[in-house]
Amino acid sequence: MKAVTIQMLHKLFSFFKEQCPHCKAELVLTDDTMTCCKECPHGHYRIETHPHLDVQIETHHYKDGGC
Ligand SMILES: [Zn+2]
């Protein structure tokens, strides 16, 4: 049953495929205890989803003159 749940989550996340607003790279899903985090592979951008709070937190690590 657990495997099925993970597959469904994976399907959901691939459906909501997101891109880094800075370099357009596909965000990478990272596992966390209570949150679902997606990050730019180049570290520009990070979005945390807190399903239990129904909020999303966006973090930008982009510095001018980067990309
Ligand atoms: Zn990026």
N, CA, C, O and the ligand as a Tripos MOL2 file, in Angstrom:
@<TRIPOS>MOLECULE
protein
  269   267    68     0     0
PROTEIN
NO_CHARGES

@<TRIPOS>ATOM
      1 N           0.8330   -1.2100    0.0000 N.3       1 MET1
      2 CA          0.0000    0.0000    0.0000 C.3       1 MET1
      3 C           0.8620    1.2510    0.0000 C.2       1 MET1
      4 O           0.5230    2.2460   -0.6410 O.2       1 MET1
      5 N           1.9780    1.2010    0.7210 N.am      2 LYS2
      6 CA          2.8470    2.3760    0.8060 C.3       2 LYS2
      7 C           3.4310    2.7140   -0.5630 C.2       2 LYS2
      8 O           3.5340    3.8810   -0.9410 O.2       2 LYS2
      9 N           3.8090    1.6700   -1.2950 N.am      3 ALA3
     10 CA          4.3810    1.8850   -2.6200 C.3       3 ALA3
     11 C           3.3820    2.5720   -3.5370 C.2       3 ALA3
     12 O           3.7460    3.4440   -4.3250 O.2       3 ALA3
     13 N           2.1320    2.1760   -3.4310 N.am      4 VAL4
     14 CA          1.0840    2.7750   -4.2720 C.3       4 VAL4
     15 C           0.9600    4.2560   -3.9460 C.2       4 VAL4
     16 O           0.8460    5.0870   -4.8480 O.2       4 VAL4
     17 N           0.9820    4.5890   -2.6530 N.am      5 THR5
     18 CA          0.8630    5.9880   -2.2390 C.3       5 THR5
     19 C           2.0070    6.8190   -2.8020 C.2       5 THR5
     20 O           1.7920    7.9250   -3.2980 O.2       5 THR5
     21 N           3.2230    6.2880   -2.7270 N.am      6 ILE6
     22 CA          4.3690    7.0200   -3.2370 C.3       6 ILE6
     23 C           4.2530    7.2110   -4.7470 C.2       6 ILE6
     24 O           4.5800    8.2750   -5.2710 O.2       6 ILE6
     25 N           3.7950    6.1920   -5.4310 N.am      7 GLN7
     26 CA          3.6040    6.3050   -6.8800 C.3       7 GLN7
     27 C           2.5990    7.4010   -7.2010 C.2       7 GLN7
     28 O           2.8090    8.1930   -8.1200 O.2       7 GLN7
     29 N           1.5040    7.4450   -6.4430 N.am      8 MET8
     30 CA          0.4840    8.4650   -6.6820 C.3       8 MET8
     31 C           1.0470    9.8590   -6.4390 C.2       8 MET8
     32 O           0.7850   10.7840   -7.2090 O.2       8 MET8
     33 N           1.8160   10.0050   -5.3730 N.am      9 LEU9
     34 CA          2.4590   11.2870   -5.0850 C.3       9 LEU9
     35 C           3.3830   11.6870   -6.2220 C.2       9 LEU9
     36 O           3.4010   12.8340   -6.6670 O.2       9 LEU9
     37 N           4.1440   10.7110   -6.6750 N.am     10 HIS10
     38 CA          5.0940   10.9660   -7.7520 C.3      10 HIS10
     39 C           4.3480   11.4540   -8.9970 C.2      10 HIS10
     40 O           4.7930   12.3730   -9.6830 O.2      10 HIS10
     41 N           3.2100   10.8230   -9.2730 N.am     11 LYS11
     42 CA          2.3910   11.1830  -10.4200 C.3      11 LYS11
     43 C           1.8930   12.6230  -10.2640 C.2      11 LYS11
     44 O           1.9340   13.4120  -11.2070 O.2      11 LYS11
     45 N           1.4260   12.9470   -9.0640 N.am     12 LEU12
     46 CA          0.9530   14.2960   -8.7760 C.3      12 LEU12
     47 C           2.0570   15.3140   -9.0220 C.2      12 LEU12
     48 O           1.8390   16.3380   -9.6700 O.2      12 LEU12
     49 N           3.2230   15.0270   -8.5080 N.am     13 PHE13
     50 CA          4.3130   15.9890   -8.6140 C.3      13 PHE13
     51 C           4.7860   16.1180  -10.0570 C.2      13 PHE13
     52 O           5.1720   17.2060  -10.4840 O.2      13 PHE13
     53 N           4.7610   15.0380  -10.8030 N.am     14 SER14
     54 CA          5.1800   15.1590  -12.2000 C.3      14 SER14
     55 C           4.1050   15.8880  -13.0040 C.2      14 SER14
     56 O           4.3980   16.5250  -14.0160 O.2      14 SER14
     57 N           2.8570   15.7860  -12.5410 N.am     15 PHE15
     58 CA          1.7770   16.5270  -13.2060 C.3      15 PHE15
     59 C           1.9710   18.0230  -12.9930 C.2      15 PHE15
     60 O           1.8200   18.8180  -13.9210 O.2      15 PHE15
     61 N           2.3040   18.3940  -11.7730 N.am     16 PHE16
     62 CA          2.5550   19.8010  -11.4650 C.3      16 PHE16
     63 C           4.0370   20.1150  -11.6460 C.2      16 PHE16
     64 O           4.6840   20.6520  -10.7470 O.2      16 PHE16
     65 N           4.5480   19.7840  -12.7830 N.am     17 LYS17
     66 CA          5.9630   19.9840  -13.0440 C.3      17 LYS17
     67 C           6.2730   21.4820  -13.0110 C.2      17 LYS17
     68 O           5.6450   22.2750  -13.7120 O.2      17 LYS17
     69 N           7.2170   21.8370  -12.2140 N.am     18 GLU18
     70 CA          7.5370   23.2490  -12.0500 C.3      18 GLU18
     71 C           8.9590   23.5190  -12.4900 C.2      18 GLU18
     72 O           9.8120   22.6310  -12.5150 O.2      18 GLU18
     73 N           9.1810   24.7570  -12.8320 N.am     19 GLN19
     74 CA         10.4990   25.1490  -13.3120 C.3      19 GLN19
     75 C          11.0590   26.2530  -12.4340 C.2      19 GLN19
     76 O          10.3150   27.0270  -11.8320 O.2      19 GLN19
     77 N          12.3770   26.3150  -12.3720 N.am     20 CYS20
     78 CA         13.0380   27.4200  -11.7080 C.3      20 CYS20
     79 C          12.7300   28.7010  -12.4620 C.2      20 CYS20
     80 O          12.9150   28.7450  -13.6780 O.2      20 CYS20
     81 N          12.2600   29.7580  -11.7780 N.am     21 PRO21
     82 CA         11.9380   31.0110  -12.4700 C.3      21 PRO21
     83 C          13.1770   31.7250  -12.9850 C.2      21 PRO21
     84 O          13.0670   32.6780  -13.7560 O.2      21 PRO21
     85 N          14.3380   31.2820  -12.5730 N.am     22 HIS22
     86 CA         15.5750   31.9700  -12.9530 C.3      22 HIS22
     87 C          16.2650   31.3040  -14.1340 C.2      22 HIS22
     88 O          16.6750   31.9860  -15.0730 O.2      22 HIS22
     89 N          16.4000   29.9820  -14.1020 N.am     23 CYS23
     90 CA         17.1410   29.2980  -15.1650 C.3      23 CYS23
     91 C          16.2700   28.2900  -15.9190 C.2      23 CYS23
     92 O          16.7440   27.6220  -16.8380 O.2      23 CYS23
     93 N          14.9850   28.1800  -15.5240 N.am     24 LYS24
     94 CA         14.0160   27.3030  -16.2000 C.3      24 LYS24
     95 C          14.3480   25.8170  -16.0700 C.2      24 LYS24
     96 O          13.7970   24.9890  -16.7940 O.2      24 LYS24
     97 N          15.2410   25.4860  -15.1550 N.am     25 ALA25
     98 CA         15.5320   24.0780  -14.9170 C.3      25 ALA25
     99 C          14.3500   23.4450  -14.1790 C.2      25 ALA25
    100 O          13.6670   24.1010  -13.3920 O.2      25 ALA25
    101 N          14.1300   22.1970  -14.4400 N.am     26 GLU26
    102 CA         13.0570   21.4800  -13.7760 C.3      26 GLU26
    103 C          13.3910   21.3110  -12.2940 C.2      26 GLU26
    104 O          14.4960   20.9010  -11.9410 O.2      26 GLU26
    105 N          12.4260   21.6320  -11.4350 N.am     27 LEU27
    106 CA         12.6720   21.5370   -9.9970 C.3      27 LEU27
    107 C          12.8050   20.0830   -9.5840 C.2      27 LEU27
    108 O          12.1120   19.2050  -10.0980 O.2      27 LEU27
    109 N          13.7090   19.8480   -8.6470 N.am     28 VAL28
    110 CA         13.9840   18.4990   -8.1570 C.3      28 VAL28
    111 C          13.2680   18.3030   -6.8350 C.2      28 VAL28
    112 O          13.3510   19.1420   -5.9380 O.2      28 VAL28
    113 N          12.5740   17.2030   -6.7250 N.am     29 LEU29
    114 CA         11.8440   16.8980   -5.4960 C.3      29 LEU29
    115 C          12.8020   16.3410   -4.4500 C.2      29 LEU29
    116 O          13.5430   15.3920   -4.7050 O.2      29 LEU29
    117 N          12.7700   16.9520   -3.2700 N.am     30 THR30
    118 CA         13.6010   16.4610   -2.1810 C.3      30 THR30
    119 C          12.7040   16.0590   -1.0130 C.2      30 THR30
    120 O          11.7100   16.7230   -0.7180 O.2      30 THR30
    121 N          13.0610   14.9940   -0.3730 N.am     31 ASP31
    122 CA         12.2440   14.4820    0.7300 C.3      31 ASP31
    123 C          12.5970   15.1650    2.0350 C.2      31 ASP31
    124 O          13.7630   15.4240    2.3330 O.2      31 ASP31
    125 N          11.5600   15.4480    2.8030 N.am     32 ASP32
    126 CA         11.7620   16.0160    4.1120 C.3      32 ASP32
    127 C          10.7610   15.3320    5.0370 C.2      32 ASP32
    128 O           9.8800   14.6080    4.5730 O.2      32 ASP32
    129 N          10.8890   15.5520    6.3180 N.am     33 THR33
    130 CA         10.0390   14.8380    7.2640 C.3      33 THR33
    131 C           8.5790   15.2480    7.1250 C.2      33 THR33
    132 O           7.7120   14.4060    6.8910 O.2      33 THR33
    133 N           8.3130   16.5270    7.2670 N.am     34 MET34
    134 CA          6.9300   17.0020    7.2690 C.3      34 MET34
    135 C           6.5790   17.8000    6.0230 C.2      34 MET34
    136 O           5.4260   18.1960    5.8480 O.2      34 MET34
    137 N           7.5390   18.0380    5.1700 N.am     35 THR35
    138 CA          7.2800   18.9050    4.0260 C.3      35 THR35
    139 C           7.6840   18.2160    2.7320 C.2      35 THR35
    140 O           8.4680   17.2670    2.7340 O.2      35 THR35
    141 N           7.1390   18.7050    1.6370 N.am     36 CYS36
    142 CA          7.5880   18.3030    0.3150 C.3      36 CYS36
    143 C           8.3240   19.4910   -0.2780 C.2      36 CYS36
    144 O           7.7240   20.5370   -0.5260 O.2      36 CYS36
    145 N           9.6010   19.3370   -0.5040 N.am     37 CYS37
    146 CA         10.3990   20.4370   -1.0160 C.3      37 CYS37
    147 C          10.7770   20.1470   -2.4600 C.2      37 CYS37
    148 O          11.1000   19.0220   -2.8400 O.2      37 CYS37
    149 N          10.7200   21.2090   -3.2380 N.am     38 LYS38
    150 CA         11.2290   21.1340   -4.6010 C.3      38 LYS38
    151 C          12.2590   22.2350   -4.7790 C.2      38 LYS38
    152 O          12.0420   23.3810   -4.3870 O.2      38 LYS38
    153 N          13.3780   21.8670   -5.3740 N.am     39 GLU39
    154 CA         14.4760   22.8150   -5.4940 C.3      39 GLU39
    155 C          14.9920   22.8600   -6.9260 C.2      39 GLU39
    156 O          14.9430   21.8740   -7.6620 O.2      39 GLU39
    157 N          15.4860   24.0350   -7.2920 N.am     40 CYS40
    158 CA         16.2470   24.1490   -8.5330 C.3      40 CYS40
    159 C          17.5450   23.3680   -8.3590 C.2      40 CYS40
    160 O          18.2020   23.5060   -7.3270 O.2      40 CYS40
    161 N          17.9370   22.5460   -9.3440 N.am     41 PRO41
    162 CA         19.1930   21.7960   -9.2160 C.3      41 PRO41
    163 C          20.4040   22.7040   -9.1260 C.2      41 PRO41
    164 O          21.4790   22.2660   -8.7150 O.2      41 PRO41
    165 N          20.2440   23.9700   -9.5070 N.am     42 HIS42
    166 CA         21.3500   24.9240   -9.4250 C.3      42 HIS42
    167 C          21.2460   25.7980   -8.1790 C.2      42 HIS42
    168 O          22.0700   26.6890   -7.9760 O.2      42 HIS42
    169 N          20.2350   25.5460   -7.3440 N.am     43 GLY43
    170 CA         20.1530   26.2180   -6.0540 C.3      43 GLY43
    171 C          19.5670   27.6210   -6.0890 C.2      43 GLY43
    172 O          19.7220   28.3740   -5.1270 O.2      43 GLY43
    173 N          18.8900   27.9940   -7.1940 N.am     44 HIS44
    174 CA         18.3330   29.3480   -7.2640 C.3      44 HIS44
    175 C          17.0390   29.4820   -6.4780 C.2      44 HIS44
    176 O          16.7310   30.5450   -5.9390 O.2      44 HIS44
    177 N          16.3000   28.4090   -6.4220 N.am     45 TYR45
    178 CA         14.9020   28.5310   -6.0290 C.3      45 TYR45
    179 C          14.4840   27.2700   -5.2900 C.2      45 TYR45
    180 O          14.9280   26.1650   -5.6020 O.2      45 TYR45
    181 N          13.6080   27.4680   -4.2930 N.am     46 ARG46
    182 CA         13.1440   26.3310   -3.5030 C.3      46 ARG46
    183 C          11.6990   26.5820   -3.1240 C.2      46 ARG46
    184 O          11.3480   27.6930   -2.7270 O.2      46 ARG46
    185 N          10.8690   25.5830   -3.2380 N.am     47 ILE47
    186 CA          9.4810   25.7240   -2.8050 C.3      47 ILE47
    187 C           9.1440   24.5790   -1.8600 C.2      47 ILE47
    188 O           9.3460   23.4060   -2.1760 O.2      47 ILE47
    189 N           8.6300   24.9490   -0.7010 N.am     48 GLU48
    190 CA          8.2380   23.9640    0.3080 C.3      48 GLU48
    191 C           6.7210   23.9040    0.3640 C.2      48 GLU48
    192 O           6.0510   24.9360    0.4200 O.2      48 GLU48
    193 N           6.1890   22.7040    0.3480 N.am     49 THR49
    194 CA          4.7550   22.5190    0.4740 C.3      49 THR49
    195 C           4.4590   21.8910    1.8360 C.2      49 THR49
    196 O           5.0130   20.8500    2.1880 O.2      49 THR49
    197 N           3.5840   22.5360    2.5840 N.am     50 HIS50
    198 CA          3.1760   22.0290    3.8890 C.3      50 HIS50
    199 C           1.7110   21.6280    3.8060 C.2      50 HIS50
    200 O           0.8280   22.4480    4.0540 O.2      50 HIS50
    201 N           1.4460   20.3690    3.4580 N.am     51 PRO51
    202 CA          0.0560   19.9520    3.2330 C.3      51 PRO51
    203 C          -0.8060   20.0990    4.4780 C.2      51 PRO51
    204 O          -2.0000   20.3800    4.3790 O.2      51 PRO51
    205 N          -0.2040   19.9070    5.6570 N.am     52 HIS52
    206 CA         -0.9800   19.9770    6.8940 C.3      52 HIS52
    207 C          -1.3590   21.4120    7.2300 C.2      52 HIS52
    208 O          -2.3080   21.6450    7.9800 O.2      52 HIS52
    209 N          -0.6200   22.3820    6.6770 N.am     53 LEU53
    210 CA         -0.9440   23.7980    6.9030 C.3      53 LEU53
    211 C          -1.5760   24.4260    5.6640 C.2      53 LEU53
    212 O          -2.0730   25.5520    5.7100 O.2      53 LEU53
    213 N          -1.5500   23.6830    4.5530 N.am     54 ASP54
    214 CA         -2.0870   24.1780    3.2890 C.3      54 ASP54
    215 C          -1.3790   25.4580    2.8480 C.2      54 ASP54
    216 O          -2.0150   26.4000    2.3750 O.2      54 ASP54
    217 N          -0.0680   25.4780    3.0070 N.am     55 VAL55
    218 CA          0.7070   26.6370    2.5730 C.3      55 VAL55
    219 C           1.8940   26.1890    1.7300 C.2      55 VAL55
    220 O           2.3460   25.0460    1.8060 O.2      55 VAL55
    221 N           2.3810   27.1240    0.9270 N.am     56 GLN56
    222 CA          3.5980   26.9110    0.1680 C.3      56 GLN56
    223 C           4.5550   28.0520    0.4820 C.2      56 GLN56
    224 O           4.1520   29.2150    0.5200 O.2      56 GLN56
    225 N           5.8060   27.7220    0.7040 N.am     57 ILE57
    226 CA          6.8210   28.7270    1.0010 C.3      57 ILE57
    227 C           7.8450   28.7240   -0.1280 C.2      57 ILE57
    228 O           8.4570   27.6990   -0.4290 O.2      57 ILE57
    229 N           8.0160   29.8660   -0.7350 N.am     58 GLU58
    230 CA          8.9820   30.0010   -1.8200 C.3      58 GLU58
    231 C          10.2330   30.7040   -1.3130 C.2      58 GLU58
    232 O          10.1440   31.6810   -0.5700 O.2      58 GLU58
    233 N          11.3840   30.2120   -1.7100 N.am     59 THR59
    234 CA         12.6430   30.8430   -1.3380 C.3      59 THR59
    235 C          13.4700   31.0530   -2.5940 C.2      59 THR59
    236 O          13.6580   30.1310   -3.3880 O.2      59 THR59
    237 N          13.9570   32.2580   -2.7640 N.am     60 HIS60
    238 CA         14.8100   32.5710   -3.9110 C.3      60 HIS60
    239 C          16.2370   32.7880   -3.4280 C.2      60 HIS60
    240 O          16.4960   33.5960   -2.5360 O.2      60 HIS60
    241 N          17.1530   32.0490   -4.0380 N.am     61 HIS61
    242 CA         18.5580   32.1890   -3.6700 C.3      61 HIS61
    243 C          19.3460   32.8220   -4.8040 C.2      61 HIS61
    244 O          20.5740   32.7590   -4.8550 O.2      61 HIS61
    245 N          18.5960   33.4350   -5.7100 N.am     62 TYR62
    246 CA         19.2460   33.9890   -6.8950 C.3      62 TYR62
    247 C          19.9800   35.2780   -6.5650 C.2      62 TYR62
    248 O          19.4470   36.1460   -5.8740 O.2      62 TYR62
    249 N          21.2020   35.4000   -7.0610 N.am     63 LYS63
    250 CA         21.9650   36.6270   -6.8700 C.3      63 LYS63
    251 C          22.1700   37.2910   -8.2240 C.2      63 LYS63
    252 O          22.3850   36.6160   -9.2310 O.2      63 LYS63
    253 N          22.1040   38.6010   -8.2390 N.am     64 ASP64
    254 CA         22.2830   39.3420   -9.4810 C.3      64 ASP64
    255 C          23.6460   39.0270  -10.0890 C.2      64 ASP64
    256 O          24.6540   38.9460   -9.3870 O.2      64 ASP64
    257 N          23.6540   38.8550  -11.3840 N.am     65 GLY65
    258 CA         24.8990   38.5290  -12.0700 C.3      65 GLY65
    259 C          25.1800   37.0420  -12.0820 C.2      65 GLY65
    260 O          26.2400   36.6240  -12.5480 O.2      65 GLY65
    261 N          24.2660   36.2360  -11.5860 N.am     66 GLY66
    262 CA         24.4060   34.7840  -11.5810 C.3      66 GLY66
    263 C          24.3270   34.2210  -12.9920 C.2      66 GLY66
    264 O          25.2360   34.4500  -13.7900 O.2      66 GLY66
    265 N          23.3260   33.5330  -13.3030 N.am     67 CYS67
    266 CA         23.0440   32.9380  -14.6090 C.3      67 CYS67
    267 C          23.5510   33.7640  -15.7780 C.2      67 CYS67
    268 O          23.3770   33.3730  -16.9320 O.2      67 CYS67
    269 ZN         17.6690   27.8190  -11.3130 Zn       68 ZN68
@<TRIPOS>BOND
     1     1     2 1
     2     2     3 1
     3     3     4 2
     4     3     5 am
     5     5     6 1
     6     6     7 1
     7     7     8 2
     8     7     9 am
     9     9    10 1
    10    10    11 1
    11    11    12 2
    12    11    13 am
    13    13    14 1
    14    14    15 1
    15    15    16 2
    16    15    17 am
    17    17    18 1
    18    18    19 1
    19    19    20 2
    20    19    21 am
    21    21    22 1
    22    22    23 1
    23    23    24 2
    24    23    25 am
    25    25    26 1
    26    26    27 1
    27    27    28 2
    28    27    29 am
    29    29    30 1
    30    30    31 1
    31    31    32 2
    32    31    33 am
    33    33    34 1
    34    34    35 1
    35    35    36 2
    36    35    37 am
    37    37    38 1
    38    38    39 1
    39    39    40 2
    40    39    41 am
    41    41    42 1
    42    42    43 1
    43    43    44 2
    44    43    45 am
    45    45    46 1
    46    46    47 1
    47    47    48 2
    48    47    49 am
    49    49    50 1
    50    50    51 1
    51    51    52 2
    52    51    53 am
    53    53    54 1
    54    54    55 1
    55    55    56 2
    56    55    57 am
    57    57    58 1
    58    58    59 1
    59    59    60 2
    60    59    61 am
    61    61    62 1
    62    62    63 1
    63    63    64 2
    64    63    65 am
    65    65    66 1
    66    66    67 1
    67    67    68 2
    68    67    69 am
    69    69    70 1
    70    70    71 1
    71    71    72 2
    72    71    73 am
    73    73    74 1
    74    74    75 1
    75    75    76 2
    76    75    77 am
    77    77    78 1
    78    78    79 1
    79    79    80 2
    80    79    81 am
    81    81    82 1
    82    82    83 1
    83    83    84 2
    84    83    85 am
    85    85    86 1
    86    86    87 1
    87    87    88 2
    88    87    89 am
    89    89    90 1
    90    90    91 1
    91    91    92 2
    92    91    93 am
    93    93    94 1
    94    94    95 1
    95    95    96 2
    96    95    97 am
    97    97    98 1
    98    98    99 1
    99    99   100 2
   100    99   101 am
   101   101   102 1
   102   102   103 1
   103   103   104 2
   104   103   105 am
   105   105   106 1
   106   106   107 1
   107   107   108 2
   108   107   109 am
   109   109   110 1
   110   110   111 1
   111   111   112 2
   112   111   113 am
   113   113   114 1
   114   114   115 1
   115   115   116 2
   116   115   117 am
   117   117   118 1
   118   118   119 1
   119   119   120 2
   120   119   121 am
   121   121   122 1
   122   122   123 1
   123   123   124 2
   124   123   125 am
   125   125   126 1
   126   126   127 1
   127   127   128 2
   128   127   129 am
   129   129   130 1
   130   130   131 1
   131   131   132 2
   132   131   133 am
   133   133   134 1
   134   134   135 1
   135   135   136 2
   136   135   137 am
   137   137   138 1
   138   138   139 1
   139   139   140 2
   140   139   141 am
   141   141   142 1
   142   142   143 1
   143   143   144 2
   144   143   145 am
   145   145   146 1
   146   146   147 1
   147   147   148 2
   148   147   149 am
   149   149   150 1
   150   150   151 1
   151   151   152 2
   152   151   153 am
   153   153   154 1
   154   154   155 1
   155   155   156 2
   156   155   157 am
   157   157   158 1
   158   158   159 1
   159   159   160 2
   160   159   161 am
   161   161   162 1
   162   162   163 1
   163   163   164 2
   164   163   165 am
   165   165   166 1
   166   166   167 1
   167   167   168 2
   168   167   169 am
   169   169   170 1
   170   170   171 1
   171   171   172 2
   172   171   173 am
   173   173   174 1
   174   174   175 1
   175   175   176 2
   176   175   177 am
   177   177   178 1
   178   178   179 1
   179   179   180 2
   180   179   181 am
   181   181   182 1
   182   182   183 1
   183   183   184 2
   184   183   185 am
   185   185   186 1
   186   186   187 1
   187   187   188 2
   188   187   189 am
   189   189   190 1
   190   190   191 1
   191   191   192 2
   192   191   193 am
   193   193   194 1
   194   194   195 1
   195   195   196 2
   196   195   197 am
   197   197   198 1
   198   198   199 1
   199   199   200 2
   200   199   201 am
   201   201   202 1
   202   202   203 1
   203   203   204 2
   204   203   205 am
   205   205   206 1
   206   206   207 1
   207   207   208 2
   208   207   209 am
   209   209   210 1
   210   210   211 1
   211   211   212 2
   212   211   213 am
   213   213   214 1
   214   214   215 1
   215   215   216 2
   216   215   217 am
   217   217   218 1
   218   218   219 1
   219   219   220 2
   220   219   221 am
   221   221   222 1
   222   222   223 1
   223   223   224 2
   224   223   225 am
   225   225   226 1
   226   226   227 1
   227   227   228 2
   228   227   229 am
   229   229   230 1
   230   230   231 1
   231   231   232 2
   232   231   233 am
   233   233   234 1
   234   234   235 1
   235   235   236 2
   236   235   237 am
   237   237   238 1
   238   238   239 1
   239   239   240 2
   240   239   241 am
   241   241   242 1
   242   242   243 1
   243   243   244 2
   244   243   245 am
   245   245   246 1
   246   246   247 1
   247   247   248 2
   248   247   249 am
   249   249   250 1
   250   250   251 1
   251   251   252 2
   252   251   253 am
   253   253   254 1
   254   254   255 1
   255   255   256 2
   256   255   257 am
   257   257   258 1
   258   258   259 1
   259   259   260 2
   260   259   261 am
   261   261   262 1
   262   262   263 1
   263   263   264 2
   264   263   265 am
   265   265   266 1
   266   266   267 1
   267   267   268 2
@<TRIPOS>SUBSTRUCTURE
     1 MET1         2 RESIDUE 1 A MET
     2 LYS2         6 RESIDUE 1 A LYS
     3 ALA3        10 RESIDUE 1 A ALA
     4 VAL4        14 RESIDUE 1 A VAL
     5 THR5        18 RESIDUE 1 A THR
     6 ILE6        22 RESIDUE 1 A ILE
     7 GLN7        26 RESIDUE 1 A GLN
     8 MET8        30 RESIDUE 1 A MET
     9 LEU9        34 RESIDUE 1 A LEU
    10 HIS10       38 RESIDUE 1 A HIS
    11 LYS11       42 RESIDUE 1 A LYS
    12 LEU12       46 RESIDUE 1 A LEU
    13 PHE13       50 RESIDUE 1 A PHE
    14 SER14       54 RESIDUE 1 A SER
    15 PHE15       58 RESIDUE 1 A PHE
    16 PHE16       62 RESIDUE 1 A PHE
    17 LYS17       66 RESIDUE 1 A LYS
    18 GLU18       70 RESIDUE 1 A GLU
    19 GLN19       74 RESIDUE 1 A GLN
    20 CYS20       78 RESIDUE 1 A CYS
    21 PRO21       82 RESIDUE 1 A PRO
    22 HIS22       86 RESIDUE 1 A HIS
    23 CYS23       90 RESIDUE 1 A CYS
    24 LYS24       94 RESIDUE 1 A LYS
    25 ALA25       98 RESIDUE 1 A ALA
    26 GLU26      102 RESIDUE 1 A GLU
    27 LEU27      106 RESIDUE 1 A LEU
    28 VAL28      110 RESIDUE 1 A VAL
    29 LEU29      114 RESIDUE 1 A LEU
    30 THR30      118 RESIDUE 1 A THR
    31 ASP31      122 RESIDUE 1 A ASP
    32 ASP32      126 RESIDUE 1 A ASP
    33 THR33      130 RESIDUE 1 A THR
    34 MET34      134 RESIDUE 1 A MET
    35 THR35      138 RESIDUE 1 A THR
    36 CYS36      142 RESIDUE 1 A CYS
    37 CYS37      146 RESIDUE 1 A CYS
    38 LYS38      150 RESIDUE 1 A LYS
    39 GLU39      154 RESIDUE 1 A GLU
    40 CYS40      158 RESIDUE 1 A CYS
    41 PRO41      162 RESIDUE 1 A PRO
    42 HIS42      166 RESIDUE 1 A HIS
    43 GLY43      170 RESIDUE 1 A GLY
    44 HIS44      174 RESIDUE 1 A HIS
    45 TYR45      178 RESIDUE 1 A TYR
    46 ARG46      182 RESIDUE 1 A ARG
    47 ILE47      186 RESIDUE 1 A ILE
    48 GLU48      190 RESIDUE 1 A GLU
    49 THR49      194 RESIDUE 1 A THR
    50 HIS50      198 RESIDUE 1 A HIS
    51 PRO51      202 RESIDUE 1 A PRO
    52 HIS52      206 RESIDUE 1 A HIS
    53 LEU53      210 RESIDUE 1 A LEU
    54 ASP54      214 RESIDUE 1 A ASP
    55 VAL55      218 RESIDUE 1 A VAL
    56 GLN56      222 RESIDUE 1 A GLN
    57 ILE57      226 RESIDUE 1 A ILE
    58 GLU58      230 RESIDUE 1 A GLU
    59 THR59      234 RESIDUE 1 A THR
    60 HIS60      238 RESIDUE 1 A HIS
    61 HIS61      242 RESIDUE 1 A HIS
    62 TYR62      246 RESIDUE 1 A TYR
    63 LYS63      250 RESIDUE 1 A LYS
    64 ASP64      254 RESIDUE 1 A ASP
    65 GLY65      258 RESIDUE 1 A GLY
    66 GLY66      262 RESIDUE 1 A GLY
    67 CYS67      266 RESIDUE 1 A CYS
    68 ZN68       269 GROUP 0 **** ****
